[in-house]
C-alpha cells in the first residue's frame, strides 16, 4: 500500500505477462516489464528474466537470445550486442560464438569482424602482431 513501510504481495496472481516480459512479486513492481537487453524470457507469468548465454545476445523485451553472426562474438553472459572479432582473428558460423580464432600460420586478417582469414601470396608471410 502507498506509504507502507513494507511491500505487499501483488494482487491477482493470475495476471500474466507476455513472453519477453516479467512481473515483480511485490506491490511496487507488479506491472509487466520488458526484459532488459542481454536477457530473455520465453514463458509467461515469470518473475525474472534469464541472462543470455555466452555467444548470444538479446535486445530489450526479447523472447529468445540470438547467436552472434560470423565475425562477431559474445564472450560473457548477458550481452546486449556482439563485438567484432579483432584484426588477426576470425569466427565462422560453425565456430563457438564465445571466442574468435587466431589466423593460422601463413594467413592474415587486416579487417575486424571477418569470418575467415586471407592467404599470404607468393613469398610473403604473415607478420606476428
KOLSE-719765 format. One record per residue: chain; x, z, y of N, C-alpha, C, O in turn. Coordinates in steps of 0.02 Angstrom, whole numbers, plus 32768, in hexadecimal, padded with zeros to 4 digits. Layout:
R  lumvo  neast   nup  nnorth  caeast  caup  canorth  ceast   cup  cnorth  oeast   oup  onorth
R      A      X     Z       Y       X     Z        Y      X     Z       Y      X     Z       Y
...
***
This chain:
R  lumvo  neast   nup  nnorth  caeast  caup  canorth  ceast   cup  cnorth  oeast   oup  onorth
R      A   802A  8000    7FC5    8000  8000     8000   802C  8000    803E   8064  8019    803D
R      A   8012  7FE4    8074    8036  7FE0     80B3   804A  8025    80CA   8020  8052    80CC
R      A   808A  802E    80DC    80A2  806E     80F4   80B0  80A1    80BD   80C3  80DA    80CB
R      A   80A7  808D    807F    80B2  80BB     8048   80FD  80C5    803C   8124  8097    8045
R      A   8112  8102    8029    8158  810E     801C   816F  80F4    7FD7   81AA  80F2    7FC9
R      A   813F  80DF    7FAE    8150  80C3     7F6C   812E  8080    7F63   80FE  8070    7F85
R      A   8147  805A    7F34    8128  8019     7F25   80F2  8022    7EF0   80FB  8048    7EC1
R      A   80BB  7FFE    7EF8    8087  8000     7EC6   808A  7FC1    7E9C   80A3  7F8D    7EB3
R      A   8070  7FC4    7E5F    8071  7F89     7E35   8045  7F52    7E53   8017  7F5F    7E79
R      A   8056  7F14    7E41    802E  7EDB     7E59   7FE9  7EDE    7E3B   7FE1  7EEE    7E00
R      A   7FB6  7ECF    7E64    7F72  7ECD     7E49   7F68  7E8C    7E22   7F8C  7E5C    7E2C
R      A   7F38  7E8B    7DF6    7F26  7E4E     7DD2   7F5F  7E31    7DAA   7F7A  7DFC    7DBD
R      A   7F71  7E51    7D75    7FAA  7E3A     7D4D   7FA0  7DF4    7D30   7FD0  7DD7    7D18
R      A   7F64  7DD9    7D33    7F57  7D98     7D18   7F6A  7D5F    7D47   7F62  7D24    7D34
R      A   7F82  7D6E    7D83    7F96  7D3A     7DB3   7FD2  7D16    7D97   8004  7D36    7D85
R      A   7FCF  7CD5    7D92    8008  7CAF     7D78   8029  7C86    7DAF   8008  7C6E    7DDD
R      A   8069  7C7F    7DA9    808F  7C55     7DD7   80A3  7C16    7DB0   80AE  7C18    7D74
R      A   80A7  7BDF    7DD3    80BA  7B9F     7DB3   8102  7BA2    7D9C   8129  7BCE    7DB0
R      A   8115  7B73    7D71    815A  7B6D     7D5B   8185  7B62    7D99   816F  7B41    7DC9
R      A   81C2  7B7C    7D99    81EE  7B76     7DD2   81E4  7BAD    7E05   8205  7BAE    7E39
R      A   81B5  7BDA    7DF7    81A6  7C13     7E23   81A7  7C53    7DFB   81A6  7C52    7DBD
R      A   81A9  7C8B    7E1E    81A4  7CCC     7DFD   817C  7CFB    7E29   8170  7CED    7E63
R      A   8167  7D31    7E0C    813F  7D63     7E30   8160  7DA6    7E27   8173  7DB9    7DF0
R      A   8166  7DCB    7E5D    8182  7E0E     7E5A   8154  7E3D    7E36   811D  7E2B    7E21
R      A   816A  7E7B    7E2E    8143  7EAC     7E08   8127  7EE3    7E34   8102  7F0E    7E1B
R      A   8137  7EE3    7E74    811C  7F17     7EA0   80F2  7EF8    7ED7   80F7  7EBC    7EE4
R      A   80CA  7F20    7EF8    809C  7F0A     7F2C   80C1  7EE3    7F63   80A4  7EB5    7F81
R      A   8100  7EF3    7F70    8126  7ED2     7FA5   8136  7E8A    7F93   8141  7E61    7FC0
R      A   8139  7E7A    7F54    814F  7E36     7F40   8123  7E18    7F0A   813B  7DFA    7EDA
R      A   80E2  7E20    7F12    80B2  7E06     7EE0   80A7  7DBB    7EE5   8093  7D9C    7EB4
R      A   80B4  7D9E    7F1E    80A8  7D56     7F27   80D7  7D2C    7EFD   810E  7D42    7EEC
R      A   80C1  7CF1    7EEB    80EC  7CC2     7EC6   8121  7CA7    7EF5   8112  7C94    7F2E
R      A   815F  7CA6    7EDD    8197  7C91     7F06   81BF  7C5E    7EDE   81C8  7C65    7EA2
R      A   81D8  7C2A    7F00    8203  7BF9     7EDF   8242  7C19    7EC4   825E  7C46    7EE3
R      A   8259  7C02    7E8B    829A  7C17     7E72   82CE  7BFF    7EA5   82C8  7BC9    7EC1
R      A   8301  7C27    7EAF    8337  7C14     7EDD   8360  7BDA    7EC0   835F  7BCF    7E84
R      A   8383  7BB6    7EEB    83B0  7B81     7ED3   83E1  7BA0    7EA2   83FA  7BD7    7EAD
R      A   83F0  7B7C    7E6C    841D  7B95     7E38   83F9  7BBC    7E02   8419  7BD4    7DD3
R      A   83B6  7BC1    7E08    838E  7BE5     7DD6   8353  7BB9    7DC2   8342  7B89    7DE4
R      A   8335  7BC9    7D8A    82FB  7BA3     7D72   82CB  7BD0    7D4E   82DB  7C09    7D3C
R      A   828E  7BB5    7D42    825B  7BD9     7D1C   822C  7BA5    7CFF   8209  7B83    7D23
R      A   822C  7BA1    7CBC    8202  7B6E     7C9B   81C2  7B8C    7C7D   81A1  7B6C    7C54
R      A   81B1  7BC9    7C91    8175  7BE9     7C77   814B  7C04    7CB2   8162  7C05    7CEB
R      A   810E  7C19    7CA3    80E4  7C38     7CD6   80E4  7C84    7CCC   80FB  7C9C    7C98
R      A   80CC  7CA8    7CFC    80C7  7CF1     7CF9   810A  7D14    7CF2   810E  7D48    7CD1
R      A   813E  7CF9    7D0F    8180  7D17     7D0A   818D  7D43    7D47   8174  7D36    7D7D
R      A   81B5  7D78    7D3D    81C6  7DA5     7D74   820C  7D99    7D8D   8224  7DBC    7DBA
R      A   822E  7D67    7D71    8271  7D55     7D89   8282  7D0F    7D72   8262  7CF5    7D44
R      A   82B4  7CF2    7D91    82CC  7CB0     7D7D   830E  7CB8    7D59   832D  7CED    7D5D
R      A   8324  7C85    7D36    8361  7C87     7D0E   8397  7C5C    7D2F   8388  7C26    7D48
R      A   83D4  7C75    7D30    840C  7C4E     7D4B   8418  7C10    7D21   8411  7C12    7CE4
R      A   8429  7BD9    7D41    843D  7B9D     7D1D   847F  7BAB    7CF9   84A9  7BCF    7D13
R      A   8487  7B8F    7CBE    84C4  7B96     7C98   84FC  7B6F    7CB9   84F0  7B44    7CE3
R      A   853A  7B7D    7CA6    8573  7B56     7CBD   8567  7B0D    7CAB   854B  7AFE    7C76
R      A   857B  7AE0    7CD7    8573  7A99     7CCB   8530  7A7E    7CE3   8522  7A42    7CDC
R      A   8505  7AAA    7CFF    84C3  7A95     7D16   84B6  7AB1    7D5C   84D8  7ADE    7D73
R      A   8484  7A94    7D7E    8472  7AAA     7DC1   8426  7AA5    7DC9   8404  7A85    7DA1
R      A   840C  7AC5    7DFC    83C4  7AC1     7E0C   83BA  7ACA    7E56   83DC  7AF0    7E77
R      A   8389  7AA5    7E70    8374  7AAD     7EB5   833E  7AE4    7EB8   8327  7AFB    7E83
R      A   8329  7AF8    7EF2    82F6  7B2C     7EFA   82B5  7B18    7ED6   82A0  7ADE    7EDB
R      A   8297  7B46    7EB2    8257  7B3B     7E90   825D  7B11    7E51   822C  7AF2    7E3D
R      A   8297  7B10    7E31    82A2  7AE6     7DF6   8281  7B02    7DB8   8281  7B3F    7DAC
R      A   8266  7AD5    7D8F    824B  7AE7     7D4E   8284  7AE9    7D1B   8287  7B16    7CF1
R      A   82B0  7AB8    7D1F    82EA  7AB3     7CF2   8329  7AA7    7D1B   8326  7A90    7D54
R      A   8362  7AB6    7CFD    83A2  7AA6     7D1C   83B6  7A60    7D06   83A2  7A48    7CD1
R      A   83DD  7A3F    7D2F    83F3  79FB     7D23   843E  79FA    7D14   8465  7A1B    7D37
R      A   8452  79D5    7CE1    8499  79CE     7CD1   84BC  79A6    7D07   84A1  7975    7D20
R      A   84F8  79BB    7D18    851F  7997     7D4B   852D  7950    7D34   8538  7943    7CF9
R      A   852C  7921    7D63    853B  78DB     7D55   8585  78D2    7D45   85AD  78FE    7D55
R      A   8596  789B    7D26    85DC  788B     7D17   8604  788E    7D58   85EC  787A    7D8D
R      A   8642  78A9    7D54    866C  78AF     7D90   8660  78EF    7DB7   8680  78FB    7DE9
R      A   8630  7918    7D9F    8621  7958     7DC1   861F  7990    7D8F   861A  7984    7D52
R      A   8623  79CE    7DA7    8625  7A09     7D7C   8603  7A44    7D9D   85F9  7A45    7DDA
R      A   85F1  7A76    7D75    85DA  7AB7     7D8D   85FA  7AEB    7D60   85E3  7AF7    7D28
R      A   8630  7B09    7D78    8658  7B36     7D4D   863F  7B7D    7D4C   865B  7BA8    7D2A
R      A   8609  7B8C    7D71    85EC  7BCF     7D71   85A1  7BC9    7D68   8583  7B95    7D74
R      A   8582  7C00    7D52    8539  7C03     7D4C   851A  7C04    7D92   853A  7C17    7DC3
R      A   84DB  7BF0    7D96    84B4  7BF9     7DD3   84C8  7BCB    7E0C   84C3  7BDE    7E46
R      A   84DD  7B8E    7DFD    84F2  7B60     7E32   84B7  7B38    7E4D   848A  7B25    7E28
R      A   84B7  7B2D    7E8F    8482  7B06     7EAF   8496  7ABD    7EB5   846D  7A93    7EC8
R      A   84D4  7AAE    7EA5    84EC  7A69     7EA5   852D  7A65    7E7C   854E  7A98    7E71
R      A   853D  7A2A    7E66    857B  7A1F     7E41   85B2  7A0B    7E72   85A3  79F0    7EA7
R      A   85F0  7A17    7E60    8628  7A03     7E8A   864C  79C8    7E6A   864F  79C3    7E2C
R      A   8667  799D    7E93    868B  7962     7E7A   86CD  7977    7E59   86EE  79A6    7E6E
R      A   86DE  7953    7E24    8720  795D     7E05   8755  794B    7E39   874D  791B    7E5F
R      A   878B  7970    7E39    87C2  7964     7E68   87E9  7925    7E56   87E2  790B    7E1F
R      A   8811  790C    7E84    883D  78D4     7E75   886B  78E7    7E3B   8880  7921    7E37
R      A   8879  78B9    7E0F    88A4  78C7     7DD5   887C  78E3    7D9A   8899  78F1    7D65
R      A   8839  78EA    7DA2    880E  7902     7D6C   87D0  78D5    7D67   87C3  78AC    7D93
R      A   87AB  78DE    7D30    876E  78B7     7D24   8740  78DC    7CF6   8754  790E    7CD7
R      A   8702  78C5    7CF0    86D3  78E0     7CBF   86A0  78AA    7CAE   8680  788E    7CDA
R      A   869A  789B    7C6D    8668  786A     7C57   8627  788E    7C48   8624  78CB    7C48
R      A   85F2  7868    7C3B    85B2  7886     7C27   85B7  78AA    7BE4   858F  78D6    7BD6
R      A   85E8  7898    7BBB    85EF  78B6     7B79   8617  78F7    7B7B   8615  791D    7B4B
R      A   863C  7903    7BB1    8664  7940     7BB7   8639  797B    7BCD   8603  7972    7BE9
R      A   8651  79B7    7BBF    8630  79F3     7BD8   862C  79EF    7C24   865D  79DC    7C44
R      A   85F3  7A01    7C40    85EA  79FD     7C89   8605  7A3B    7CAC   85F9  7A44    7CE8
R      A   8629  7A65    7C89    8645  7AA1     7CA7   8688  7A94    7CC9   8699  7AB4    7CFB
R      A   86AF  7A65    7CAD    86F3  7A59     7CC6   8702  7A0F    7CC7   86E4  79E8    7CA2
R      A   8730  79FC    7CF2    8749  79B7     7CF4   878A  79B5    7CCC   87AE  79E7    7CC8
R      A   8799  797C    7CAF    87D7  7973     7C88   880D  7955    7CB3   8800  792E    7CE0
R      A   884C  7967    7CA4    8885  794A     7CC6   8892  7905    7CA8   888C  78FC    7C6B
R      A   88A3  78D5    7CD2    88B1  7891     7CBA   88EC  7893    7C88   891C  78B8    7C91
R      A   88E5  786C    7C53    8919  7869     7C20   8958  7848    7C3B   8957  7828    7C70
R      A   8990  7851    7C18    89CF  7833     7C2B   89C7  77E7    7C30   89A9  77C7    7C05
R      A   89E2  77CA    7C65    89DD  7782     7C6F   899F  776D    7C94   8993  7731    7C9F
R      A   8976  779D    7CA8    8939  778F     7CCD   8937  77BA    7D0B   895A  77EC    7D10
R      A   890D  77A6    7D3B    8907  77CB     7D7A   88C0  77C3    7D95   889A  7798    7D7F
R      A   88AF  77ED    7DC5    886F  77E5     7DE8   887B  77FB    7E30   8889  7836    7E3D
R      A   8876  77CC    7E5F    8884  77DA     7EA5   8846  77EA    7ECE   8849  77F3    7F0B
R      A   880C  77EE    7EAC    87CE  77FE     7ECF   87AC  783A    7EAE   87B7  7848    7E73
R      A   8783  785D    7ED5    875D  7896     7EBB   871E  787E    7E98   8705  7847    7EA6
R      A   8704  78A7    7E6B    86C2  789B     7E4D   86BD  785E    7E20   868B  783A    7E21
R      A   86EF  7852    7DF8    86F0  7817     7DCD   86E6  7829    7D83   86F5  7860    7D6D
R      A   86CD  77F8    7D5E    86BE  7802     7D17   86F6  77E9    7CEA   86F1  77F0    7CAD
R      A   872B  77CD    7D06    8764  77B6     7CDD   87A2  77B3    7D08   879F  77BB    7D45
R      A   87DA  77A8    7CE7    881A  77A0     7D0A   882E  7756    7D07   8815  7731    7CDC
R      A   885A  7742    7D32    8873  76FE     7D35   88B6  76FA    7D11   88DC  772A    7D11
R      A   88C3  76C2    7CF2    8903  76B9     7CD0   8938  76A1    7D01   892A  7678    7D2D
R      A   8975  76B9    7CF7    89AD  76A1     7D20   89BF  765B    7D0A   89B8  764B    7CCF
R      A   89D5  7631    7D38    89E4  75EB     7D28   8A2F  75DF    7D23   8A57  75FE    7D45
R      A   8A40  75B1    7CF7    8A86  759B     7CF1   8AB5  75D5    7CE3   8AAB  75FB    7CB4
R      A   8AE8  75DB    7D0C    8B1B  760E     7D01   8B0E  764D    7D2A   8B36  767B    7D29
R      A   8AD5  7650    7D4D    8AC6  768C     7D74   8AAC  76C3    7D46   8A93  76B6    7D0F
R      A   8AB1  7701    7D5E    8A98  7739     7D37   8A78  776C    7D65   8A88  776F    7DA1
R      A   8A4C  7793    7D4A    8A28  77C6     7D72   8A59  77FD    7D85   8A81  7813    7D5B
R      A   8A56  7813    7DC2    8A82  7848     7DDB   8A5D  788B    7DD5   8A22  788F    7DE5
R      A   8A80  78BF    7DBE    8A5F  7901     7DBB   8A4C  7919    7E00   8A6F  790A    7E30
R      A   8A14  793D    7E05    89FE  7955     7E47   8A1E  7996    7E59   8A12  79B1    7E8E
***
